[in-house]
Amino acid sequence: MSTLICGSFAYDTIMVFNDQFKNHILPEQVHILNVSFLVPKLRREFGGCAGNIAYNLKLLGGEPQPMGTVGEDFAPYAKWMDLHKIPRDFVTEVPGTYTAQAFITTDLDDNQITAFHPGAMSHSHTNSVSRALGAKLGIVSPDGRDGMLQHAADLAELDIPFIFDPGQGLPMFNGKELTAFLEQASYLALNDYESRLFQERTSLTIRQISERVKAVIVTKGGEGSEIHGNGTIYNIPVAKTAQLNDPTGCGDAYRAGLLHGIVSGMDWETTGRLAAVMGAIKIEQPGTQNHSPDFDAIGARFKTSFGYSLA
């Protein structure tokens, strides 16, 4: 069963500065800041929430249908998607634009300076959900503001259940808009900070929020996650990891596990644990799409972490 993944595609250009920013930025001179950092280490990663979620769902044997807007520079990413047999039916190129991209410079203290260009992502509302009528489940993940509003409304009108996953896009919306998303969605996915902000802006408690949807999923990093569903709070532990390398993209990997569990009819405890395993696999590798276990390997990790099989 296909899953429609509405969200962004992006290039992440990651650079490492072999020193500390504080040694080169004078606090009393920040009003006339003019600095240059030599970055001998550089890598370019394929990213964006739609791309990341689709990649992880494909690893699980799912049928992702990512939907997003991209620029004229998308060819390398398109080749990567084709290599991994991720369909591009609903990926739309916007002429005269660049694909969204982040330029991230990290120093030896893990401080970061980031510049983000939204590019084609700002045109996401031009993609129509009606093109994906065969989808059994959807997700509205961080994207252009107008696109998130449009896609949520379209999914609700077409009676396609979906996860609302505002992520870093949550601050773009006021309480009235977030409440409308809540009325349209079947599920809500947030991290711990986003959960607090969502409650503050809507003036609803987490219990009141969970009464309006089938489930609210709240991730808590190293403390695991909680799933509020069926009048119960399921406490989901973290999965075992060999090493903690790079957390970037872990949330997207987790959401792929959620989508697969929901589509497959798994109970919430198993769904949450599968999502945790996907996050653990991702955190062991740098970048967002450089891990490549097959479903059997994912199942083995699940059993090692939680003592029972996915079957």
C-alpha positions in Angstrom: 0.0 0.0 0.0 1.5 3.3 -1.0 2.2 6.1 1.4 2.2 9.8 0.3 5.1 11.7 1.8 4.5 15.5 1.5 7.6 17.5 2.4 10.9 18.9 1.3 13.9 17.8 -0.7 17.2 19.5 0.1 20.9 19.3 -0.3 22.9 19.6 2.9 26.4 20.9 2.3 28.4 20.2 5.5 31.8 21.8 6.2 34.2 21.3 9.1 36.3 24.2 10.3 39.4 22.8 12.1 39.4 25.4 14.8 37.0 27.2 17.1 34.8 30.1 15.9 35.4 32.0 19.2 39.1 32.3 18.2 38.1 34.3 15.1 35.1 36.3 16.1 35.7 39.3 18.3 32.6 40.0 20.4 33.1 43.7 20.4 33.4 43.7 16.6 30.3 41.6 15.6 28.6 44.8 14.3 31.2 44.8 11.5 31.7 41.1 11.2 33.7 40.0 8.1 35.3 36.6 8.5 36.3 33.7 6.3 36.8 30.1 7.5 39.0 27.6 5.7 37.0 24.3 5.5 39.2 21.4 4.2 36.5 18.9 4.9 33.3 19.1 2.9 30.5 16.7 2.0 27.2 17.1 0.3 24.3 15.0 1.5 20.9 14.3 0.1 18.3 15.4 2.6 15.0 17.1 3.1 12.2 15.4 5.1 10.3 13.9 2.2 13.5 12.4 0.7 14.7 11.1 4.1 11.4 9.5 5.1 11.0 8.0 1.7 14.5 6.5 1.7 13.9 4.9 5.1 10.4 3.6 4.3 11.9 2.0 1.2 14.4 0.1 3.4 11.5 -1.3 5.3 9.9 -2.6 2.1 7.2 0.1 2.0 5.9 1.9 -1.0 6.8 5.5 -0.5 5.4 8.2 -2.9 7.3 11.4 -2.0 5.8 14.7 -3.1 7.9 17.9 -3.2 9.1 20.7 -5.3 12.7 20.9 -6.5 15.0 23.1 -8.6 16.9 22.8 -11.8 19.9 21.4 -9.9 18.0 18.2 -8.8 19.6 15.8 -11.3 22.1 14.2 -8.9 19.4 13.6 -6.3 17.1 12.2 -9.0 19.8 9.8 -10.0 20.1 8.7 -6.3 16.4 8.1 -6.0 16.3 6.1 -9.2 19.2 4.0 -8.0 17.2 3.1 -4.8 14.0 2.7 -6.8 12.2 5.5 -5.0 9.5 6.9 -7.4 9.6 10.5 -8.5 6.0 10.7 -9.9 5.1 13.6 -7.6 8.4 15.4 -7.5 8.0 18.6 -9.5 10.8 20.7 -10.9 10.2 24.5 -10.6 12.0 26.3 -13.4 14.4 29.1 -12.4 14.9 27.8 -8.9 17.4 25.8 -6.9 16.5 22.8 -4.8 16.3 23.8 -1.1 19.7 23.6 0.6 21.5 24.2 3.8 25.1 25.2 4.2 26.4 24.1 7.6 29.8 24.9 9.0 30.8 23.1 12.2 33.8 24.0 14.4 35.8 21.7 16.8 33.4 22.6 19.6 30.4 21.4 17.5 29.1 24.9 17.2 27.4 25.5 13.9 26.7 28.4 11.5 24.0 27.5 9.1 22.6 29.3 6.0 19.3 27.9 4.5 17.9 28.7 1.1 14.3 27.4 0.6 14.4 27.7 -3.2 11.8 25.5 -4.8 10.4 24.5 -1.5 8.5 27.8 -1.4 6.4 26.5 -4.3 5.3 23.3 -2.6 1.7 24.4 -2.7 1.6 24.0 -6.5 1.7 20.2 -6.0 -1.7 18.7 -5.9 -2.5 15.7 -3.5 -5.3 14.7 -5.9 -2.6 13.2 -8.1 -2.0 10.5 -5.5 -5.5 9.2 -4.9 -4.2 5.6 -4.5 -2.4 6.5 -1.3 -3.6 4.7 1.8 -1.8 6.9 4.3 0.0 10.2 4.2 2.3 12.5 6.1 2.6 16.3 6.0 6.2 17.0 7.1 8.2 20.3 7.1 7.9 22.1 3.8 6.8 25.5 2.5 4.1 27.1 4.7 1.5 27.3 2.0 2.2 23.8 0.9 1.7 22.3 4.4 -1.6 24.1 4.8 -2.8 23.0 1.3 -1.7 19.4 1.5 -3.3 18.9 5.0 -6.6 20.3 3.7 -6.4 18.2 0.5 -5.7 15.0 2.4 -8.6 15.7 4.8 -11.0 16.4 2.0 -9.9 13.2 0.2 -10.4 11.3 3.4 -6.8 10.0 3.3 -5.5 9.5 6.9 -2.3 11.3 7.6 0.4 12.2 10.2 0.8 15.9 10.8 4.6 16.3 11.5 5.3 20.1 11.7 8.9 19.7 12.9 11.0 22.8 12.5 8.1 24.4 10.6 5.8 24.5 13.7 6.7 28.1 14.6 5.3 29.3 11.2 1.8 28.6 12.5 -0.4 30.2 15.1 -2.8 28.5 17.5 -5.8 28.6 15.2 -3.9 27.1 12.3 -2.4 24.3 14.5 -5.9 23.5 15.8 -7.1 23.2 12.3 -4.3 20.8 11.4 -5.3 18.8 14.5 -8.9 18.5 13.3 -7.7 17.4 9.8 -5.0 14.9 10.8 -5.4 11.3 12.1 -2.0 11.3 13.9 0.3 14.0 15.3 4.1 13.6 15.6 6.3 16.0 17.6 9.5 16.1 19.6 9.4 17.0 23.3 10.0 20.8 22.6 7.5 20.9 19.8 5.0 19.2 22.1 5.3 22.0 24.6 5.1 24.7 21.9 2.0 23.0 20.4 0.3 22.9 23.7 1.2 26.5 24.4 -0.1 27.8 21.1 -3.3 25.8 21.1 -4.1 26.1 24.8 -4.7 22.4 24.8 -3.1 19.8 27.1 -1.4 16.7 25.7 -4.4 14.7 26.9 -6.9 17.0 25.1 -4.8 16.9 22.0 -4.7 13.1 22.0 -8.5 12.9 22.3 -8.8 14.7 18.9 -6.6 12.2 16.9 -5.9 8.5 16.9 -2.5 9.0 18.4 0.0 11.6 19.4 3.7 10.5 19.2 6.2 12.5 21.2 9.9 11.7 20.8 12.3 12.5 23.6 15.8 11.8 22.2 17.9 9.5 24.4 14.9 9.1 26.7 12.9 7.2 24.1 9.4 8.3 23.1 5.7 8.3 24.1 2.7 7.3 22.1 -0.6 8.6 23.4 -3.3 6.4 21.8 -6.4 4.4 22.6 -6.6 6.2 26.0 -3.2 4.8 26.9 0.3 6.2 27.1 2.8 3.7 25.6 6.4 4.3 26.8 8.8 3.3 24.0 12.4 2.7 25.0 15.4 3.6 22.7 16.9 0.8 20.6 20.4 -0.5 21.1 23.1 1.3 19.2 26.7 0.5 18.4 27.8 4.1 18.3 26.3 7.6 18.3 27.6 9.3 15.1 25.2 11.8 13.7 21.6 12.6 14.9 20.7 14.4 11.7 17.8 12.7 10.1 17.0 10.4 13.0 13.5 11.9 13.4 12.8 11.2 9.7 13.9 7.6 10.1 11.7 7.3 13.2 8.7 8.6 11.2 9.3 6.0 8.5 9.0 3.3 11.1 5.7 4.9 12.3 4.3 4.9 8.8 5.3 1.3 8.1 3.8 0.2 11.4 0.5 2.0 10.8 0.2 0.7 7.3 1.1 -2.8 8.4 -1.5 -2.8 11.2 1.0 -3.2 14.0 0.1 -2.4 17.6 1.4 0.9 19.0 4.1 -0.8 21.1 5.6 -2.6 18.2 5.2 0.4 15.9 7.0 2.6 18.3 9.8 0.1 18.8 10.3 -0.3 15.0 10.5 3.5 14.7 13.1 3.5 17.5 15.2 0.9 15.7 15.1 3.0 12.5 16.4 6.0 14.4 19.1 3.9 16.1 20.3 2.6 12.7 20.5 6.1 11.3 22.3 7.6 14.2 25.2 5.2 13.7 26.0 6.7 10.3 26.9 10.3 9.2 24.4 12.0 6.9 20.8 11.2 6.4 20.7 8.5 3.7 24.0 6.6 4.1 22.7 3.6 6.1 21.4 0.7 4.0 20.2 -2.4 6.0 17.6 -4.6 4.3 14.4 -5.6 6.0 15.9 -8.8 7.4 18.7 -6.8 9.0 16.2 -4.3 10.5 14.2 -7.2 11.9 17.3 -8.7 13.5 18.1 -5.4 15.1 14.6 -5.2 16.4 14.8 -8.6 18.0 18.2 -7.8 19.5 16.9 -4.6 21.1 13.5 -5.8 22.3 13.6 -9.6 22.5 10.8 -10.5 20.1 10.3 -10.7 16.3 8.6 -8.2 14.0 6.5 -10.9 12.3 
